[in-house]
Amino acid sequence: MAPASFLLQRLKNLPESSEDIDSLVHDITPEVCGRELTLHEVVEALGSSLTHERPREREVGTQFLAGVLGELPPAYLNPAEASFMTAFLVDRLQDHHTVQPAVFLSCLALVKQEKLGDGEMQSLVEGIFREVQVQSHTVSDRRTVYSFLKYCLCNRPNVLKELGLSLLPGLVAAVEGEGDPRNLLVVFSLVTALIQSGLALEPFVEELFEVVAAYFPIEFVPPRGDPYAIQVEDLVLGLRGVLASTPLFAPFCLPLLQEKLDSDLTSAKLDSLHTLVACCEVYSAEAIHPHIRSLWDSLCREVMEGANKDVEEAALSALTAVVRVLEVGITTAASRAAAATLIEAAIAECECHLRAPEQRLMWPSTRLLVALVVAAPGPAATITGKVVPQLASQCLKKDGTALAHQNTISSLAMVLEAATKHPHLLLENGHLSQLAGPVWEAFHHGLSCDEGSQIQTATLASLPPILPALPSSHLQQAAQELTALLLDPSSSPSLREGIKKCLVRLGQHNPEVILKHTLPPLLETLHTGTKASSGKSEVQVLESLASLASSKAVLAPVLTAMWGCAQTLLTDGSLECFHCYLSTIAKLYALEGVIAGARSLSEESTCVLQLLRKTRVFSASTGDAELREVAALLHAAAINKLQEGAQLSQAEEEARTDVEAALDPAQPKEKRLAALLVTTWTCKALVVCGSNLQQWWTKKLLDLLEDPELGVATAHSFETIVKEHPYALSPAYHARTRLLHRQRFFEGVVHPIVDTFSTSKGSLKTCCQVALCSLMPHLPQAILAPHVNKTVRTKALECLDALATLPTTSLLPYRDDVLQGLKAALDDHKRVVRHAAASTRTVWIMVGAPGGS
């Protein structure tokens, strides 16, 4: 290390290039930080560089000083040094405009010093406001000023409060007219920080608003090849955050949004609507209610015209937000009156369109009413009290067309579903219960229409979301009527599917109704169908029970009944019956449910183990490929459901023994393929729940890649383990799962597969490729990137090695850049890449060296 005196001597003749200045800063900063040199000595040594008559000399000296200040620890300067540097920099702000940018950097570094006094910070801020024409400087220099001001506001706002009325005019003058996108992002965050700091904005609220409002709406197209990747969304969100940052902007912002909303530009409409929603989270009811009528007219127009779907959805969201402000929180008589006026206007506008259900305007009218109902309980009660009886009576008209009835019942369901968002309206004697009579009558009428009619289909589709709006007495009627339709032999499959959806929703909302009025008829039909060997009836009932089992409250009794059927089939040994059983409950949540239901029975271990053995035997013996897979799924579901312990260990050990025997090369190929299917699904069951018992099964699959007969099939089986199945081993269907199980499985098999690929030939290499290709489409990109990119990085380093053989004169201009770029590869998290980078660096270090290339 050079002596301090030598370094001070170097400061008397500073270089002019930025690279040389940075090098000198790098040399002298450790001496200053170690107190071998004081900052005062550095400033004195700079002497002529800071006071030279040529601005360029002063610029270089100040630039060097900024570099040193920027490298100092935050606690380095003592109060006296901080005061000394403040006085110096405030004086330098009066210097030539070419010197000022280096002073900006020095100020930014100085305010980060912990012992800088309040007065010193105020002096720096006032100096910039007084001496600097910010907009006359370059883009990067302006950004430095904004960063300086933002740091002061975010970290020491109380200090700036003492500046009083001089702060806001100075800040407005500094940022006004900014046009660079990167700088605008800083400006928007700066203004937001100013507002959030709690500084008094009066009497300059309008001036501050006008500065940022001039950019609304943002019109920015990123230039091609923009190295900074500034997106228009970044600017839009930044500006929106400013406009919605304080309720003081409301008197100026709402008219601006209204003006842009009435423009012809779709982008301006969308920006205005989204900004209005954001502002409603901050603006008060008192600020919004004077504009309510004009806002309603504009929002209603956008929805009724329906010229653009995105604008329509944004207008509905804005309407909900506006009414919610007027109705919720701190309100006044004026705001409540404004809300009531808006609701009355909406009903008057929409009611006439609801009476013409075949006309286009019925749907936008319904959506407007729904947006108001969702907003708050008050509007919900008013609108449903007026609209629901009208729509219900329209559903009972006998002279209307099928289309009119469909549209009316759907509109009624939309309004009621929105009203169910407010819990107190759902109370037993609440507002909606008073409307339940005509509502159920309308739906009952629709369900009673001709089987398979459009009206019946529309009624079934509309019924699930409005069930919470009906009291228990009407829900009982609904359950009875739906169950009767479900068991009607003439009901079509599509109708039956619609009924099951209604019953599932009813079971989630009110399980008692399902337990009392739906399950008994279904179970009675199941038992009757079994005795009468009515396969079709049994299939339909089992499918219905499987659907109802998705509701946890209904799950236990359904599973107990289904387990009883399973027990019968397991004991009578009838392959035909077992075939029927498996085919009817192929949806795995029912299969998994059978296993869950077994927990409530005695002799649980024997029952489960018996079922596992039966499914393994059936999978190996059946010639039906679909049933073989269903049996494997049932086996996997059973394994997955068992908790860690003796029972799971015994079940896994028995399965391992049977599979090992069935996979013996001496066995027929068909039997070995069946065993591979069971192996794959059993492995998936253990992988999904994160059991340590998966290790043997995973290794078995890796070993089977080398099997000449099963290698390709095994390679494809890896996809089964990581691919999401519609219902098998899924959390939605009660499977026992562990987070990130796919990622852990992939990390456990990828290296053995790659190693086998590297050392093998012929068909085994192909099997490894197929296995990797089977895994990759079903894994997150973040998991694959390190493995894929590792190869890319290694190959790139090999290319650099090869380039080093070119003539030295061609390589020398690139030598330093290559060595600089290799630093990242030397710290790579993959050892292979680090090794290749070290080798490449050694080669390039020797480029141009004596004895080198």
PyMOL commands that set and color helices and strands:
alter all, ss='L'
color gray80, all
select helices_A, chain A and resi 4-11+18-33+39-46+48-51+55-71+79-92+100-110+118-131+134-136+139-155+157-161+164-175+181-196+205-213+232-243+247-261+266-280+285-305+309-327+333-354+362-375+377-395+402-419+423-426+431-447+454-469+472-487+493-509+511-517+519-531+535-548+552-572+575-584+588-600+604-621+625-641+646-662+669-689+694-704+711-722+731-733+741-759+763-778+781-803+808-826+831-845
alter helices_A, ss='H'
color red, helices_A
deselect
rebuild
show_as cartoon
